[in-house]
Amino acid sequence: MDYISYLSAKLRSSDQPRPFLKWAGGKTKLLPQLLPLLPSALKTGQIKRYVEPFIGGGAMFFYLATHYQFSELVISDVSKELILCYTMIQQNVEELLQYLTELQKSYTETTSEKREELFYAIRSRFNQQAKQQCKVERVAQMIFLNHTCFNGLFRLNSKGGFNVPFGRYRNPKIFNATNLRLTAKLLQKTEIICADFEKSLAFADKATFFYFDPPYRPISKTSAFTSYAKDGFKDQDQVRLAKLFHKLHKRGAKLMLSNSDPQNNDPNDDFFAKLYAEFSLITTVKAARAINANGQKRGKVSELVITNYFS
Ligand SMILES: C[S@@+](CC[C@H](N)C(=O)[O-])C[C@H]1O[C@@H](n2cnc3c(N)ncnc32)[C@H](O)[C@@H]1O
């Protein structure tokens, strides 16, 4: 078994908390390639704080928080629904587990037609009762929808509604109680913030490591899968992010950022090469694209990892 396969297997079998949502752009599969690119300052104990401003499913957060000692952990994301999930797990995991147990039971103990009906009933409750609903119940519905919908996506339409159709899985496991309890324990020592990434500037200092995993810049017009939030993430946001990267660098923070490699499609596209010119540490790793508008193009493509340190 090669090193990457060994590490992947080890990460899967671990009894440490791990992502509880399937998230578009999730880094679980890519972690073995990313880990060797982490700053050596993590191992020497110089890093005291970890900040992840595009937390999504949190693959890197779960790994780092359980393998290194930090005195402060900060996770944030612009998605209110996603942040509500982390907050409710932090504050009320046992009640959440009760709701999830009921949902799993109703789903498992019925026919496939009724499962589809249940899915659409939960989806419309989730969409129609956003304001008046009990928050824990809402998070249970979101976890349920995330594991029973088509392709495990959590995508909101332009009005902020969840519109992904039913997914035909034989026996989906909607949640893992042990994992949610371990996650709740980890989140007791984590600051959870709903905010645009620029707010993370407040945490910049020499003892802080930031990992940025923004919505990827589409590598072709057809792969424009950038609608995580209602407004999408445009080139001007990538530019805003590069400006933040420069500011954080000046304050001495250690920085790592993932993005798509535009040169997969157009060797002359120097969008990121220009934005991050002074960091010149652009490494490409191979990724098996899970989400691609063009099914034919699924497969290995290189991705960018930008860091402001050499080791
Ligand atoms: C590629 S995903 C992160 C995936 C994550 N690393 C994982 O392993 O699951 C990008 C995330 O950025 C969030 N996002 C989009 N625009 C944002 C913004 N302006 N500020 C902060 N987060 C944003 C999305 O809600 C999404 O969760």
PDBQT file of the ligand as one rigid body, heavy atoms in Angstrom, charges set to zero:
ROOT
HETATM    1  C1  LIG A 401     -15.143  24.532  -0.934  1.00  0.00    +0.000 C 
HETATM    2  S1  LIG A 401     -16.287  24.805   0.342  1.00  0.00    +0.000 S 
HETATM    3  C2  LIG A 401     -15.304  24.402   1.741  1.00  0.00    +0.000 C 
HETATM    4  C3  LIG A 401     -15.210  22.912   1.874  1.00  0.00    +0.000 C 
HETATM    5  C4  LIG A 401     -14.508  22.453   3.142  1.00  0.00    +0.000 C 
HETATM    6  N1  LIG A 401     -13.097  22.743   3.113  1.00  0.00    +0.000 N 
HETATM    7  C5  LIG A 401     -14.729  20.969   3.372  1.00  0.00    +0.000 C 
HETATM    8  O1  LIG A 401     -13.760  20.196   3.578  1.00  0.00    +0.000 OA
HETATM    9  O2  LIG A 401     -15.900  20.542   3.364  1.00  0.00    +0.000 OA
HETATM   10  C6  LIG A 401     -16.445  26.543   0.395  1.00  0.00    +0.000 C 
HETATM   11  C7  LIG A 401     -17.269  27.142   1.538  1.00  0.00    +0.000 C 
HETATM   12  O3  LIG A 401     -17.168  28.567   1.439  1.00  0.00    +0.000 OA
HETATM   13  C8  LIG A 401     -18.366  29.141   1.938  1.00  0.00    +0.000 C 
HETATM   14  N2  LIG A 401     -18.414  30.537   1.447  1.00  0.00    +0.000 N 
HETATM   15  C9  LIG A 401     -18.817  31.014   0.238  1.00  0.00    +0.000 A 
HETATM   16  N3  LIG A 401     -18.654  32.350   0.175  1.00  0.00    +0.000 NA
HETATM   17  C10 LIG A 401     -18.116  32.747   1.358  1.00  0.00    +0.000 A 
HETATM   18  C11 LIG A 401     -17.697  34.002   1.896  1.00  0.00    +0.000 A 
HETATM   19  N4  LIG A 401     -17.803  35.126   1.197  1.00  0.00    +0.000 N 
HETATM   20  N5  LIG A 401     -17.161  34.018   3.148  1.00  0.00    +0.000 NA
HETATM   21  C12 LIG A 401     -17.069  32.874   3.889  1.00  0.00    +0.000 A 
HETATM   22  N6  LIG A 401     -17.473  31.658   3.431  1.00  0.00    +0.000 NA
HETATM   23  C13 LIG A 401     -17.971  31.590   2.187  1.00  0.00    +0.000 A 
HETATM   24  C14 LIG A 401     -19.448  28.223   1.417  1.00  0.00    +0.000 C 
HETATM   25  O4  LIG A 401     -20.617  28.351   2.196  1.00  0.00    +0.000 OA
HETATM   26  C15 LIG A 401     -18.751  26.838   1.538  1.00  0.00    +0.000 C 
HETATM   27  O5  LIG A 401     -19.087  26.225   2.760  1.00  0.00    +0.000 OA
ENDROOT
TORSDOF 0
